[in-house]
Amino acid sequence: MFRLLLAAALAASCGGCASVTRGTTENISISSTPSGATAELSGLDNATACVTPCVVVAKRSADIT
């Protein structure tokens, strides 16, 4: 019985949060056909615009539109 409880406690503690294993930011690749379009993103700490193809770094918790 002790081993079962120990195994359950170990499994529960190893689950952890995804931000621990994947970080708190994510690279978002933006492309278009033809390239050279302006992409405007809102929902980040600072409104961002880039010319495609480009990569934007965003917090995983951001509500990007």
N, C-alpha and C positions, 0 to 999 in steps of 0.2 A: 504494500500500500504506500509506503514511504517513497519508493522508487517512482511510482505512478505520479504522486504529487510533485516530486522533484522534477520529473520530466515535463509535466504540465507547466510548472513555474518557469522552467528554462525555455520552453517553447513560447510562452507568452512574452517573456522579456526579449527574445530574439526578433520578434516581429518588427518592432520599432516603427519609426516614422519614415516615410519615403524620402523626406528632405535630408535625412541622415545619410542615406546611401546614394541619392541622386543629386544632392545639392539644392539650393534655393533659387537658382536661376537656370534659364534654358535658352539656347540659341535657336532663333526662329529664322529660317531661310525663306526669302521672298524672291520669286522670279516671275517673269512675264514673257509673253511672246507678242511682239518683239521686245527685246530688252530695252532699257532706257526709260521705262515708265516711272513716274514718281509714286511711291507708296507712302501713304500717311497713316500712322497708327495712333490711336488714342487709348487711354486706359493705363498708360505707363506713368511713372513718376513725372516724366517730362514728355510732352507730345513729341513724336519722332517722325521724321520724313527721310526717305532714302531713295536713291535711284537704283532700279533693279538691274542686275541681280545684287542683292545685299543680304546681310545678316544682322539681326537685331537681338540684343541680349535683354531678356525680360525676366522679372520675378515670376516664379511659378504661380503665385497667388494673384497676378495681375489679371484684370478683366479687359482683355485687348479686343478692340473693334477696328 
